[in-house]
Amino acid sequence: MTRRAGVWLWRWRRNPLRRTSDVVEAWILLVAWALAVAGGLVAGLLTAGAMQNSADRVRAQSRTVPAVLTQEATHGAARPTSSALVWGTVRWTEPDGSTHTGRARVPATARPGTSVTVWTNGRGGLTSPPASPADTAFQSALGGLWAGTAAVGLVVGGSKLVRARLDHRRFEQWADEWARMDTRWGRKTG
């Protein structure tokens, strides 16, 4: 186990074959892992929190209002089942006394004059019902997971690019060193 750990940490140990680029690469890996873990965690938590706050704000501004269906609800080619919702024109009165008309989803069986319940936003416009707390929690967790994964991917991808550039530079240095050694020995390979 200690031998394997020593091989894994070879960039950190003193060694006559260790190059400066090996030490730079070791630091890049260390910083990349730290940034990936911390950045992914922070990005995930911030995103989940922002999504949760936004959904809570929408839920707080939304409210139900009694409305009356004013026109026959529009149906497709076939008559939908009794549990289906279709678009219909409704009229409702705001608490300030203003009357509004708009299109909302109503039961397919509703006839003009039927009382229905619609959702309005803080400005009095029709809106869809807000997501339930369970749906909001799931969506926030999923959004946080995606944001954290994206942050980790960005950091790991960036470190891979930097390491690829270091490898390219090492290969060029190695080719130059071989060319000098071949000339010193009096022959050229390749």
Helices and strands as residue ranges (DSSP letters): H 2-8, H 20-61, E 63-69, E 85-93, E 99-107, E 115-120, E 126-127, H 133-184
